[in-house]
Amino acid sequence: GTRIIYDRAFLMQCRNSPLTK
Amino acid sequence: PPKQPGVGEHPLQFNYTLWYSRRSPGKQNMSQSYDQNLKKVGTFASVEQFWNHYCHIARPCELSGHSDFHMFKDGIRPMWEDDANKLGGKWIIRLKKGLASRCWENIILAMLGEQFMVGEEICGAVISIRYQEDILSLWNRTSNDQQTTSRIRDTLRRVLNLPPNTIMEYKTHNDSLKDNSS
């Protein structure tokens, strides 16, 4: 099946997202 | 029920649980006390849930004494006896003091982002803070699958960005049990 793949840069970007408190 | 990603969050391929353990000085290192020392920090189903936990806990380099963080797929206990681990093994990387926080972050981000490309093989990762050096390990399900273990080693080399002379050792959990070393 399809895998959910994230690279490091994307994961770091999510760290600063408004959804991350 | 298993944890779910929140609205607008980025789901992970697998849910993960973060554990912490610390060995009290003077206590015997028996399997039972190891189990009793394991404290669940939290479980996360999305990238955002992961950061919400991670940003509020100490970095490995800030820990003192004989402490470990364990991040395993939800449902797998960080013990060799777990069904997912009993036929498995781990890559072991010994780190000079000062590298643990960066290497731990790199290994768990690679795991959460599914960078290893070995199907269901990855079980979890451990950072062990010790007095002289720190030890990073990555556990997989099937120790006798050499294609998988080689692939994991190559990805580890890439994501950890370690000096080329860093020694990486693979050990089956069965061997660890026999020599009572971990």
N, CA and C atoms of all chains as a GROMACS GRO file, in nm:
protein
  609
    1GLY      N    1   0.081  -0.121   0.000
    1GLY     CA    2   0.000   0.000   0.000
    1GLY      C    3   0.085   0.126   0.000
    2THR      N    4   0.021   0.240  -0.001
    2THR     CA    5   0.093   0.367  -0.002
    2THR      C    6   0.151   0.394   0.137
    3ARG      N    7   0.270   0.446   0.136
    3ARG     CA    8   0.337   0.480   0.263
    3ARG      C    9   0.332   0.630   0.283
    4ILE      N   10   0.318   0.670   0.408
    4ILE     CA   11   0.322   0.812   0.439
    4ILE      C   12   0.467   0.847   0.472
    5ILE      N   13   0.532   0.915   0.378
    5ILE     CA   14   0.675   0.945   0.392
    5ILE      C   15   0.694   1.096   0.410
    6TYR      N   16   0.774   1.134   0.509
    6TYR     CA   17   0.806   1.276   0.530
    6TYR      C   18   0.957   1.290   0.538
    7ASP      N   19   1.013   1.390   0.471
    7ASP     CA   20   1.157   1.412   0.490
    7ASP      C   21   1.178   1.502   0.612
    8ARG      N   22   1.303   1.512   0.650
    8ARG     CA   23   1.338   1.585   0.772
    8ARG      C   24   1.293   1.730   0.766
    9ALA      N   25   1.316   1.793   0.649
    9ALA     CA   26   1.282   1.935   0.635
    9ALA      C   27   1.132   1.957   0.658
   10PHE      N   28   1.050   1.868   0.604
   10PHE     CA   29   0.906   1.883   0.622
   10PHE      C   30   0.866   1.867   0.769
   11LEU      N   31   0.926   1.768   0.835
   11LEU     CA   32   0.894   1.745   0.976
   11LEU      C   33   0.935   1.866   1.061
   12MET      N   34   1.049   1.926   1.027
   12MET     CA   35   1.094   2.045   1.101
   12MET      C   36   0.998   2.162   1.078
   13GLN      N   37   0.948   2.170   0.956
   13GLN     CA   38   0.852   2.276   0.923
   13GLN      C   39   0.725   2.263   1.009
   14CYS      N   40   0.680   2.139   1.029
   14CYS     CA   41   0.559   2.115   1.110
   14CYS      C   42   0.581   2.155   1.255
   15ARG      N   43   0.706   2.157   1.298
   15ARG     CA   44   0.736   2.196   1.436
   15ARG      C   45   0.690   2.340   1.463
   16ASN      N   46   0.696   2.421   1.359
   16ASN     CA   47   0.659   2.562   1.374
   16ASN      C   48   0.515   2.591   1.333
   17SER      N   49   0.439   2.484   1.304
   17SER     CA   50   0.302   2.507   1.259
   17SER      C   51   0.213   2.552   1.376
   18PRO      N   52   0.108   2.628   1.349
   18PRO     CA   53   0.016   2.670   1.457
   18PRO      C   54  -0.050   2.551   1.528
   19LEU      N   55  -0.054   2.434   1.460
   19LEU     CA   56  -0.114   2.315   1.523
   19LEU      C   57  -0.021   2.254   1.629
   20THR      N   58   0.107   2.291   1.623
   20THR     CA   59   0.201   2.244   1.724
   20THR      C   60   0.209   2.350   1.833
   21LYS      N   61   0.162   2.312   1.949
   21LYS     CA   62   0.149   2.412   2.056
   21LYS      C   63   0.283   2.437   2.126
   22PRO      N   64  -0.895   0.278   2.265
   22PRO     CA   65  -0.887   0.291   2.119
   22PRO      C   66  -0.756   0.359   2.077
   23PRO      N   67  -0.703   0.324   1.960
   23PRO     CA   68  -0.577   0.386   1.918
   23PRO      C   69  -0.592   0.537   1.901
   24LYS      N   70  -0.485   0.608   1.927
   24LYS     CA   71  -0.486   0.753   1.913
   24LYS      C   72  -0.504   0.792   1.766
   25GLN      N   73  -0.574   0.902   1.743
   25GLN     CA   74  -0.603   0.948   1.606
   25GLN      C   75  -0.539   1.085   1.583
   26PRO      N   76  -0.502   1.115   1.456
   26PRO     CA   77  -0.454   1.251   1.428
   26PRO      C   78  -0.568   1.351   1.446
   27GLY      N   79  -0.535   1.473   1.491
   27GLY     CA   80  -0.636   1.578   1.503
   27GLY      C   81  -0.668   1.637   1.366
   28VAL      N   82  -0.770   1.721   1.365
   28VAL     CA   83  -0.812   1.786   1.239
   28VAL      C   84  -0.697   1.871   1.184
   29GLY      N   85  -0.666   1.851   1.057
   29GLY     CA   86  -0.562   1.931   0.991
   29GLY      C   87  -0.420   1.885   1.019
   30GLU      N   88  -0.405   1.785   1.106
   30GLU     CA   89  -0.269   1.737   1.138
   30GLU      C   90  -0.221   1.636   1.033
   31HIS      N   91  -0.090   1.614   1.032
   31HIS     CA   92  -0.030   1.522   0.934
   31HIS      C   93  -0.016   1.383   0.997
   32PRO      N   94  -0.091   1.285   0.946
   32PRO     CA   95  -0.087   1.151   1.008
   32PRO      C   96   0.048   1.083   0.988
   33LEU      N   97   0.084   0.997   1.080
   33LEU     CA   98   0.204   0.914   1.067
   33LEU      C   99   0.164   0.779   1.009
   34GLN      N  100   0.259   0.712   0.945
   34GLN     CA  101   0.231   0.577   0.893
   34GLN      C  102   0.196   0.483   1.008
   35PHE      N  103   0.264   0.500   1.121
   35PHE     CA  104   0.235   0.419   1.241
   35PHE      C  105   0.225   0.512   1.361
   36ASN      N  106   0.145   0.474   1.458
   36ASN     CA  107   0.148   0.545   1.587
   36ASN      C  108   0.272   0.499   1.665
   37TYR      N  109   0.330   0.591   1.739
   37TYR     CA  110   0.449   0.559   1.819
   37TYR      C  111   0.427   0.597   1.964
   38THR      N  112   0.496   0.524   2.053
   38THR     CA  113   0.494   0.558   2.195
   38THR      C  114   0.636   0.588   2.241
   39LEU      N  115   0.649   0.695   2.318
   39LEU     CA  116   0.778   0.732   2.376
   39LEU      C  117   0.781   0.686   2.521
   40TRP      N  118   0.891   0.622   2.559
   40TRP     CA  119   0.911   0.570   2.695
   40TRP      C  120   1.038   0.630   2.753
   41TYR      N  121   1.043   0.634   2.885
   41TYR     CA  122   1.162   0.680   2.954
   41TYR      C  123   1.194   0.580   3.063
   42SER      N  124   1.321   0.553   3.084
   42SER     CA  125   1.357   0.469   3.198
   42SER      C  126   1.486   0.518   3.261
   43ARG      N  127   1.499   0.494   3.389
   43ARG     CA  128   1.620   0.535   3.461
   43ARG      C  129   1.650   0.427   3.561
   44ARG      N  130   1.776   0.382   3.561
   44ARG     CA  131   1.812   0.277   3.656
   44ARG      C  132   1.855   0.340   3.787
   45SER      N  133   1.789   0.298   3.894
   45SER     CA  134   1.826   0.350   4.026
   45SER      C  135   1.958   0.287   4.067
   46PRO      N  136   2.049   0.366   4.119
   46PRO     CA  137   2.178   0.310   4.161
   46PRO      C  138   2.158   0.200   4.265
   47GLY      N  139   2.235   0.092   4.251
   47GLY     CA  140   2.231  -0.014   4.351
   47GLY      C  141   2.129  -0.123   4.324
   48LYS      N  142   2.034  -0.095   4.237
   48LYS     CA  143   1.932  -0.198   4.209
   48LYS      C  144   1.986  -0.297   4.106
   49GLN      N  145   1.939  -0.419   4.116
   49GLN     CA  146   1.982  -0.521   4.020
   49GLN      C  147   1.919  -0.496   3.885
   50ASN      N  148   1.998  -0.526   3.781
   50ASN     CA  149   1.948  -0.505   3.646
   50ASN      C  150   1.873  -0.630   3.598
   51MET      N  151   1.764  -0.661   3.664
   51MET     CA  152   1.686  -0.778   3.623
   51MET      C  153   1.576  -0.736   3.528
   52SER      N  154   1.532  -0.834   3.449
   52SER     CA  155   1.429  -0.805   3.349
   52SER      C  156   1.305  -0.743   3.414
   53GLN      N  157   1.270  -0.794   3.531
   53GLN     CA  158   1.149  -0.745   3.596
   53GLN      C  159   1.163  -0.598   3.637
   54SER      N  160   1.281  -0.564   3.692
   54SER     CA  161   1.296  -0.425   3.735
   54SER      C  162   1.309  -0.333   3.613
   55TYR      N  163   1.365  -0.385   3.504
   55TYR     CA  164   1.369  -0.308   3.380
   55TYR      C  165   1.227  -0.271   3.337
   56ASP      N  166   1.140  -0.371   3.338
   56ASP     CA  167   1.000  -0.350   3.301
   56ASP      C  168   0.934  -0.248   3.394
   57GLN      N  169   0.961  -0.261   3.523
   57GLN     CA  170   0.898  -0.170   3.620
   57GLN      C  171   0.949  -0.027   3.607
   58ASN      N  172   1.073  -0.013   3.559
   58ASN     CA  173   1.131   0.121   3.544
   58ASN      C  174   1.081   0.195   3.420
   59LEU      N  175   1.018   0.122   3.328
   59LEU     CA  176   0.972   0.186   3.204
   59LEU      C  177   0.852   0.275   3.231
   60LYS      N  178   0.864   0.402   3.193
   60LYS     CA  179   0.753   0.496   3.211
   60LYS      C  180   0.709   0.545   3.073
   61LYS      N  181   0.580   0.535   3.049
   61LYS     CA  182   0.527   0.581   2.921
   61LYS      C  183   0.516   0.734   2.923
   62VAL      N  184   0.578   0.799   2.825
   62VAL     CA  185   0.569   0.945   2.817
   62VAL      C  186   0.445   0.986   2.738
   63GLY      N  187   0.417   0.915   2.628
   63GLY     CA  188   0.299   0.948   2.550
   63GLY      C  189   0.298   0.875   2.418
   64THR      N  190   0.182   0.878   2.354
   64THR     CA  191   0.163   0.814   2.223
   64THR      C  192   0.119   0.920   2.124
   65PHE      N  193   0.166   0.911   2.000
   65PHE     CA  194   0.127   1.011   1.900
   65PHE      C  195   0.095   0.947   1.767
   66ALA      N  196  -0.003   1.006   1.699
   66ALA     CA  197  -0.054   0.956   1.571
   66ALA      C  198  -0.025   1.052   1.456
   67SER      N  199   0.025   1.171   1.490
   67SER     CA  200   0.052   1.271   1.385
   67SER      C  201   0.184   1.340   1.414
   68VAL      N  202   0.236   1.408   1.312
   68VAL     CA  203   0.361   1.483   1.326
   68VAL      C  204   0.345   1.589   1.436
   69GLU      N  205   0.231   1.657   1.435
   69GLU     CA  206   0.209   1.765   1.532
   69GLU      C  207   0.200   1.711   1.675
   70GLN      N  208   0.135   1.596   1.693
   70GLN     CA  209   0.128   1.535   1.827
   70GLN      C  210   0.268   1.496   1.875
   71PHE      N  211   0.352   1.448   1.782
   71PHE     CA  212   0.489   1.415   1.818
   71PHE      C  213   0.561   1.539   1.872
   72TRP      N  214   0.556   1.650   1.796
   72TRP     CA  215   0.627   1.771   1.839
   72TRP      C  216   0.572   1.822   1.973
   73ASN      N  217   0.442   1.809   1.993
   73ASN     CA  218   0.384   1.857   2.119
   73ASN      C  219   0.440   1.781   2.240
   74HIS      N  220   0.476   1.653   2.221
   74HIS     CA  221   0.542   1.580   2.328
   74HIS      C  222   0.689   1.619   2.336
   75TYR      N  223   0.753   1.614   2.220
   75TYR     CA  224   0.898   1.627   2.213
   75TYR      C  225   0.946   1.762   2.267
   76CYS      N  226   0.870   1.866   2.240
   76CYS     CA  227   0.913   2.001   2.280
   76CYS      C  228   0.904   2.021   2.432
   77HIS      N  229   0.839   1.928   2.502
   77HIS     CA  230   0.822   1.946   2.647
   77HIS      C  231   0.902   1.848   2.731
   78ILE      N  232   0.988   1.771   2.666
   78ILE     CA  233   1.068   1.678   2.746
   78ILE      C  234   1.216   1.712   2.732
   79ALA      N  235   1.295   1.663   2.826
   79ALA     CA  236   1.439   1.691   2.825
   79ALA      C  237   1.504   1.628   2.702
   80ARG      N  238   1.610   1.691   2.653
   80ARG     CA  239   1.692   1.632   2.547
   80ARG      C  240   1.782   1.526   2.610
   81PRO      N  241   1.819   1.423   2.532
   81PRO     CA  242   1.906   1.319   2.590
   81PRO      C  243   2.030   1.375   2.658
   82CYS      N  244   2.094   1.477   2.600
   82CYS     CA  245   2.217   1.532   2.659
   82CYS      C  246   2.193   1.598   2.795
   83GLU      N  247   2.068   1.631   2.825
   83GLU     CA  248   2.037   1.695   2.954
   83GLU      C  249   2.010   1.591   3.064
   84LEU      N  250   2.002   1.463   3.025
   84LEU     CA  251   1.974   1.360   3.125
   84LEU      C  252   2.102   1.324   3.200
   85SER      N  253   2.084   1.282   3.324
   85SER     CA  254   2.201   1.242   3.401
   85SER      C  255   2.188   1.095   3.437
   86GLY      N  256   2.301   1.039   3.479
   86GLY     CA  257   2.300   0.901   3.527
   86GLY      C  258   2.273   0.802   3.416
   87HIS      N  259   2.202   0.698   3.451
   87HIS     CA  260   2.184   0.583   3.364
   87HIS      C  261   2.039   0.588   3.311
   88SER      N  262   2.017   0.667   3.206
   88SER     CA  263   1.880   0.692   3.159
   88SER      C  264   1.864   0.653   3.012
   89ASP      N  265   1.743   0.618   2.975
   89ASP     CA  266   1.714   0.581   2.836
   89ASP      C  267   1.583   0.644   2.790
   90PHE      N  268   1.582   0.688   2.665
   90PHE     CA  269   1.455   0.713   2.595
   90PHE      C  270   1.437   0.600   2.494
   91HIS      N  271   1.311   0.556   2.479
   91HIS     CA  272   1.278   0.449   2.385
   91HIS      C  273   1.161   0.500   2.302
   92MET      N  274   1.170   0.493   2.173
   92MET     CA  275   1.053   0.526   2.091
   92MET      C  276   1.021   0.404   2.004
   93PHE      N  277   0.905   0.344   2.031
   93PHE     CA  278   0.865   0.222   1.962
   93PHE      C  279   0.727   0.238   1.900
   94LYS      N  280   0.703   0.158   1.796
   94LYS     CA  281   0.569   0.157   1.739
   94LYS      C  282   0.471   0.121   1.850
   95ASP      N  283   0.356   0.186   1.846
   95ASP     CA  284   0.254   0.163   1.948
   95ASP      C  285   0.217   0.014   1.948
   96GLY      N  286   0.216  -0.047   2.065
   96GLY     CA  287   0.184  -0.189   2.074
   96GLY      C  288   0.308  -0.277   2.091
   97ILE      N  289   0.428  -0.221   2.066
   97ILE     CA  290   0.552  -0.297   2.086
   97ILE      C  291   0.621  -0.243   2.211
   98ARG      N  292   0.636  -0.327   2.311
   98ARG     CA  293   0.709  -0.282   2.430
   98ARG      C  294   0.858  -0.287   2.402
   99PRO      N  295   0.934  -0.192   2.457
   99PRO     CA  296   1.078  -0.189   2.428
   99PRO      C  297   1.156  -0.294   2.504
  100MET      N  298   1.117  -0.420   2.484
  100MET     CA  299   1.183  -0.532   2.551
  100MET      C  300   1.200  -0.643   2.450
  101TRP      N  301   1.308  -0.716   2.459
  101TRP     CA  302   1.334  -0.821   2.359
  101TRP      C  303   1.227  -0.930   2.364
  102GLU      N  304   1.160  -0.947   2.480
  102GLU     CA  305   1.060  -1.054   2.493
  102GLU      C  306   0.933  -1.027   2.413
  103ASP      N  307   0.910  -0.902   2.373
  103ASP     CA  308   0.789  -0.870   2.298
  103ASP      C  309   0.788  -0.953   2.168
  104ASP      N  310   0.668  -0.998   2.127
  104ASP     CA  311   0.656  -1.081   2.007
  104ASP      C  312   0.723  -1.018   1.884
  105ALA      N  313   0.715  -0.886   1.874
  105ALA     CA  314   0.773  -0.818   1.758
  105ALA      C  315   0.925  -0.818   1.763
  106ASN      N  316   0.982  -0.836   1.882
  106ASN     CA  317   1.127  -0.823   1.898
  106ASN      C  318   1.200  -0.956   1.912
  107LYS      N  319   1.129  -1.062   1.950
  107LYS     CA  320   1.202  -1.180   1.997
  107LYS      C  321   1.288  -1.248   1.890
  108LEU      N  322   1.255  -1.230   1.762
  108LEU     CA  323   1.341  -1.284   1.656
  108LEU      C  324   1.428  -1.175   1.593
  109GLY      N  325   1.431  -1.060   1.658
  109GLY     CA  326   1.497  -0.944   1.598
  109GLY      C  327   1.635  -0.917   1.652
  110GLY      N  328   1.681  -0.799   1.619
  110GLY     CA  329   1.812  -0.754   1.663
  110GLY      C  330   1.820  -0.604   1.650
  111LYS      N  331   1.941  -0.550   1.671
  111LYS     CA  332   1.953  -0.405   1.667
  111LYS      C  333   2.090  -0.363   1.613
  112TRP      N  334   2.090  -0.249   1.547
  112TRP     CA  335   2.214  -0.182   1.514
  112TRP      C  336   2.254  -0.098   1.635
  113ILE      N  337   2.380  -0.104   1.671
  113ILE     CA  338   2.431  -0.032   1.789
  113ILE      C  339   2.537   0.067   1.744
  114ILE      N  340   2.523   0.191   1.785
  114ILE     CA  341   2.620   0.294   1.752
  114ILE      C  342   2.664   0.362   1.881
  115ARG      N  343   2.791   0.356   1.909
  115ARG     CA  344   2.844   0.420   2.031
  115ARG      C  345   2.882   0.564   1.997
  116LEU      N  346   2.832   0.655   2.078
  116LEU     CA  347   2.850   0.798   2.050
  116LEU      C  348   2.938   0.863   2.155
  117LYS      N  349   3.028   0.950   2.107
  117LYS     CA  350   3.103   1.033   2.201
  117LYS      C  351   3.005   1.124   2.273
  118LYS      N  352   3.037   1.161   2.395
  118LYS     CA  353   2.951   1.252   2.471
  118LYS      C  354   2.929   1.381   2.393
  119GLY      N  355   2.807   1.429   2.397
  119GLY     CA  356   2.776   1.555   2.328
  119GLY      C  357   2.699   1.536   2.198
  120LEU      N  358   2.697   1.412   2.146
  120LEU     CA  359   2.630   1.388   2.017
  120LEU      C  360   2.489   1.332   2.032
  121ALA      N  361   2.453   1.291   2.154
  121ALA     CA  362   2.330   1.212   2.171
  121ALA      C  363   2.203   1.284   2.128
  122SER      N  364   2.190   1.413   2.164
  122SER     CA  365   2.064   1.482   2.133
  122SER      C  366   2.042   1.494   1.983
  123ARG      N  367   2.148   1.533   1.911
  123ARG     CA  368   2.136   1.549   1.766
  123ARG      C  369   2.107   1.415   1.698
  124CYS      N  370   2.181   1.311   1.738
  124CYS     CA  371   2.164   1.180   1.673
  124CYS      C  372   2.027   1.120   1.705
  125TRP      N  373   1.980   1.139   1.827
  125TRP     CA  374   1.848   1.088   1.866
  125TRP      C  375   1.741   1.155   1.781
  126GLU      N  376   1.749   1.287   1.768
  126GLU     CA  377   1.650   1.358   1.686
  126GLU      C  378   1.653   1.309   1.542
  127ASN      N  379   1.773   1.291   1.489
  127ASN     CA  380   1.784   1.244   1.350
  127ASN      C  381   1.725   1.105   1.331
  128ILE      N  382   1.748   1.017   1.426
  128ILE     CA  383   1.701   0.879   1.409
  128ILE      C  384   1.548   0.874   1.424
  129ILE      N  385   1.493   0.948   1.520
  129ILE     CA  386   1.347   0.938   1.536
  129ILE      C  387   1.274   1.011   1.423
  130LEU      N  388   1.332   1.117   1.370
  130LEU     CA  389   1.265   1.183   1.256
  130LEU      C  390   1.268   1.091   1.134
  131ALA      N  391   1.376   1.017   1.116
  131ALA     CA  392   1.383   0.922   1.004
  131ALA      C  393   1.280   0.811   1.021
  132MET      N  394   1.260   0.770   1.145
  132MET     CA  395   1.163   0.664   1.173
  132MET      C  396   1.020   0.714   1.150
  133LEU      N  397   0.988   0.830   1.206
  133LEU     CA  398   0.852   0.886   1.190
  133LEU      C  399   0.822   0.912   1.042
  134GLY      N  400   0.922   0.956   0.968
  134GLY     CA  401   0.903   0.990   0.826
  134GLY      C  402   0.915   0.871   0.733
  135GLU      N  403   0.931   0.749   0.789
  135GLU     CA  404   0.938   0.626   0.709
  135GLU      C  405   1.053   0.630   0.608
  136GLN      N  406   1.170   0.676   0.655
  136GLN     CA  407   1.284   0.688   0.564
  136GLN      C  408   1.359   0.556   0.545
  137PHE      N  409   1.329   0.454   0.623
  137PHE     CA  410   1.409   0.332   0.615
  137PHE      C  411   1.366   0.239   0.502
  138MET      N  412   1.243   0.250   0.458
  138MET     CA  413   1.194   0.173   0.342
  138MET      C  414   1.216   0.022   0.358
  139VAL      N  415   1.181  -0.031   0.474
  139VAL     CA  416   1.196  -0.175   0.496
  139VAL      C  417   1.064  -0.236   0.544
  140GLY      N  418   0.955  -0.186   0.489
  140GLY     CA  419   0.823  -0.243   0.522
  140GLY      C  420   0.793  -0.229   0.669
  141GLU      N  421   0.756  -0.342   0.732
  141GLU     CA  422   0.715  -0.340   0.874
  141GLU      C  423   0.833  -0.370   0.966
  142GLU      N  424   0.954  -0.371   0.912
  142GLU     CA  425   1.067  -0.423   0.990
  142GLU      C  426   1.110  -0.340   1.111
  143ILE      N  427   1.095  -0.209   1.105
  143ILE     CA  428   1.145  -0.126   1.216
  143ILE      C  429   1.053  -0.143   1.338
  144CYS      N  430   1.113  -0.167   1.454
  144CYS     CA  431   1.035  -0.176   1.578
  144CYS      C  432   1.046  -0.048   1.660
  145GLY      N  433   1.168   0.004   1.675
  145GLY     CA  434   1.186   0.124   1.755
  145GLY      C  435   1.332   0.160   1.770
  146ALA      N  436   1.356   0.268   1.844
  146ALA     CA  437   1.492   0.317   1.866
  146ALA      C  438   1.510   0.348   2.013
  147VAL      N  439   1.635   0.338   2.057
  147VAL     CA  440   1.668   0.366   2.198
  147VAL      C  441   1.792   0.454   2.204
  148ILE      N  442   1.790   0.555   2.292
  148ILE     CA  443   1.914   0.627   2.324
  148ILE      C  444   1.943   0.601   2.470
  149SER      N  445   2.062   0.548   2.495
  149SER     CA  446   2.101   0.511   2.631
  149SER      C  447   2.211   0.606   2.677
  150ILE      N  448   2.182   0.681   2.781
  150ILE     CA  449   2.279   0.775   2.836
  150ILE      C  450   2.360   0.703   2.944
  151ARG      N  451   2.492   0.698   2.923
  151ARG     CA  452   2.579   0.631   3.018
  151ARG      C  453   2.691   0.727   3.060
  152TYR      N  454   2.781   0.680   3.143
  152TYR     CA  455   2.880   0.772   3.199
  152TYR      C  456   2.988   0.811   3.099
  153GLN      N  457   3.044   0.713   3.027
  153GLN     CA  458   3.158   0.741   2.939
  153GLN      C  459   3.117   0.778   2.798
  154GLU      N  460   3.007   0.718   2.753
  154GLU     CA  461   2.963   0.734   2.615
  154GLU      C  462   2.813   0.709   2.612
  155ASP      N  463   2.749   0.746   2.503
  155ASP     CA  464   2.605   0.719   2.491
  155ASP      C  465   2.587   0.616   2.379
  156ILE      N  466   2.478   0.544   2.384
  156ILE     CA  467   2.457   0.436   2.287
  156ILE      C  468   2.322   0.451   2.219
  157LEU      N  469   2.328   0.456   2.087
  157LEU     CA  470   2.206   0.467   2.008
  157LEU      C  471   2.179   0.330   1.947
  158SER      N  472   2.054   0.284   1.951
  158SER     CA  473   2.027   0.158   1.883
  158SER      C  474   1.895   0.162   1.810
  159LEU      N  475   1.889   0.088   1.701
  159LEU     CA  476   1.768   0.079   1.621
  159LEU      C  477   1.730  -0.067   1.611
  160TRP      N  478   1.609  -0.100   1.654
  160TRP     CA  479   1.565  -0.239   1.663
  160TRP      C  480   1.479  -0.276   1.542
  161ASN      N  481   1.505  -0.396   1.488
  161ASN     CA  482   1.417  -0.446   1.381
  161ASN      C  483   1.370  -0.589   1.412
  162ARG      N  484   1.268  -0.630   1.338
  162ARG     CA  485   1.198  -0.755   1.371
  162ARG      C  486   1.275  -0.882   1.340
  163THR      N  487   1.348  -0.882   1.226
  163THR     CA  488   1.401  -1.008   1.174
  163THR      C  489   1.552  -1.000   1.162
  164SER      N  490   1.621  -1.058   1.260
  164SER     CA  491   1.768  -1.041   1.263
  164SER      C  492   1.836  -1.117   1.151
  165ASN      N  493   1.774  -1.224   1.099
  165ASN     CA  494   1.844  -1.303   0.997
  165ASN      C  495   1.813  -1.259   0.854
  166ASP      N  496   1.748  -1.145   0.837
  166ASP     CA  497   1.721  -1.092   0.703
  166ASP      C  498   1.830  -0.990   0.669
  167GLN      N  499   1.934  -1.038   0.603
  167GLN     CA  500   2.052  -0.955   0.584
  167GLN      C  501   2.028  -0.838   0.490
  168GLN      N  502   1.940  -0.859   0.393
  168GLN     CA  503   1.909  -0.749   0.301
  168GLN      C  504   1.848  -0.631   0.377
  169THR      N  505   1.757  -0.665   0.468
  169THR     CA  506   1.692  -0.561   0.548
  169THR      C  507   1.791  -0.494   0.643
  170THR      N  508   1.871  -0.573   0.713
  170THR     CA  509   1.962  -0.512   0.810
  170THR      C  510   2.067  -0.424   0.739
  171SER      N  511   2.110  -0.464   0.619
  171SER     CA  512   2.206  -0.380   0.543
  171SER      C  513   2.141  -0.250   0.501
  172ARG      N  514   2.017  -0.260   0.460
  172ARG     CA  515   1.946  -0.140   0.417
  172ARG      C  516   1.927  -0.041   0.534
  173ILE      N  517   1.895  -0.096   0.648
  173ILE     CA  518   1.880  -0.012   0.767
  173ILE      C  519   2.013   0.056   0.800
  174ARG      N  520   2.123  -0.020   0.794
  174ARG     CA  521   2.256   0.037   0.822
  174ARG      C  522   2.287   0.154   0.728
  175ASP      N  523   2.258   0.134   0.598
  175ASP     CA  524   2.290   0.238   0.500
  175ASP      C  525   2.207   0.365   0.526
  176THR      N  526   2.079   0.346   0.560
  176THR     CA  527   1.995   0.463   0.589
  176THR      C  528   2.042   0.532   0.717
  177LEU      N  529   2.079   0.452   0.816
  177LEU     CA  530   2.130   0.510   0.941
  177LEU      C  531   2.253   0.597   0.914
  178ARG      N  532   2.346   0.544   0.833
  178ARG     CA  533   2.468   0.621   0.801
  178ARG      C  534   2.430   0.755   0.739
  179ARG      N  535   2.332   0.752   0.650
  179ARG     CA  536   2.293   0.874   0.580
  179ARG      C  537   2.225   0.973   0.675
  180VAL      N  538   2.127   0.927   0.751
  180VAL     CA  539   2.049   1.023   0.830
  180VAL      C  540   2.125   1.072   0.955
  181LEU      N  541   2.217   0.991   1.006
  181LEU     CA  542   2.289   1.033   1.125
  181LEU      C  543   2.408   1.122   1.091
  182ASN      N  544   2.455   1.113   0.967
  182ASN     CA  545   2.565   1.198   0.923
  182ASN      C  546   2.684   1.189   1.018
  183LEU      N  547   2.723   1.065   1.047
  183LEU     CA  548   2.832   1.040   1.141
  183LEU      C  549   2.966   1.038   1.069
  184PRO      N  550   3.075   1.056   1.141
  184PRO     CA  551   3.207   1.042   1.077
  184PRO      C  552   3.220   0.904   1.010
  185PRO      N  553   3.289   0.895   0.896
  185PRO     CA  554   3.294   0.769   0.821
  185PRO      C  555   3.356   0.653   0.900
  186ASN      N  556   3.439   0.684   1.000
  186ASN     CA  557   3.503   0.575   1.075
  186ASN      C  558   3.418   0.526   1.193
  187THR      N  559   3.294   0.576   1.205
  187THR     CA  560   3.208   0.531   1.316
  187THR      C  561   3.176   0.382   1.301
  188ILE      N  562   3.194   0.310   1.410
  188ILE     CA  563   3.170   0.165   1.406
  188ILE      C  564   3.022   0.137   1.435
  189MET      N  565   2.964   0.054   1.350
  189MET     CA  566   2.825   0.012   1.372
  189MET      C  567   2.825  -0.138   1.390
  190GLU      N  568   2.760  -0.180   1.496
  190GLU     CA  569   2.761  -0.324   1.529
  190GLU      C  570   2.617  -0.374   1.527
  191TYR      N  571   2.596  -0.490   1.465
  191TYR     CA  572   2.462  -0.551   1.469
  191TYR      C  573   2.463  -0.667   1.568
  192LYS      N  574   2.361  -0.670   1.651
  192LYS     CA  575   2.353  -0.777   1.750
  192LYS      C  576   2.211  -0.830   1.758
  193THR      N  577   2.196  -0.962   1.758
  193THR     CA  578   2.061  -1.017   1.773
  193THR      C  579   2.021  -1.007   1.921
  194HIS      N  580   1.891  -0.993   1.946
  194HIS     CA  581   1.845  -0.986   2.086
  194HIS      C  582   1.875  -1.117   2.159
  195ASN      N  583   1.874  -1.226   2.082
  195ASN     CA  584   1.906  -1.356   2.140
  195ASN      C  585   2.050  -1.357   2.196
  196ASP      N  586   2.144  -1.298   2.120
  196ASP     CA  587   2.282  -1.290   2.168
  196ASP      C  588   2.293  -1.197   2.289
  197SER      N  589   2.217  -1.087   2.287
  197SER     CA  590   2.219  -0.995   2.402
  197SER      C  591   2.170  -1.068   2.527
  198LEU      N  592   2.068  -1.150   2.508
  198LEU     CA  593   2.014  -1.225   2.621
  198LEU      C  594   2.118  -1.322   2.674
  199LYS      N  595   2.188  -1.391   2.579
  199LYS     CA  596   2.285  -1.494   2.621
  199LYS      C  597   2.402  -1.433   2.698
  200ASP      N  598   2.450  -1.315   2.650
  200ASP     CA  599   2.566  -1.258   2.723
  200ASP      C  600   2.522  -1.156   2.830
  201ASN      N  601   2.390  -1.144   2.846
  201ASN     CA  602   2.335  -1.063   2.956
  201ASN      C  603   2.387  -0.919   2.954
  202SER      N  604   2.412  -0.867   2.834
  202SER     CA  605   2.477  -0.735   2.824
  202SER      C  606   2.377  -0.621   2.811
  203SER      N  607   2.255  -0.652   2.765
  203SER     CA  608   2.163  -0.540   2.747
  203SER      C  609   2.023  -0.582   2.779
   0.00000   0.00000   0.00000
